């Protein structure tokens, strides 16, 4: 059989059809997979199905904490940028004043 890459959604759909009672032989022929492949996918699916019901509050808390850290970093960088703009503007004005003073002295 031709070697292909299957995305997780398609694998799950095929396994669910088998679990719902569709003939495994017909299912494998329809999708051009071996029965061994189907049973491997089924075992993987059944071993991981409890993850669909896990409340991932811990993962969400980690993401929220990281989000806050990044917002803080962006805020600090924004302030640094504004400060740099002010310094550049002050230096420019200072240069203009010096140039103006020098031109009036000549």
Order of alpha helices (4+ residues) and beta strands (2+ residues): alpha-alpha-alpha-alpha
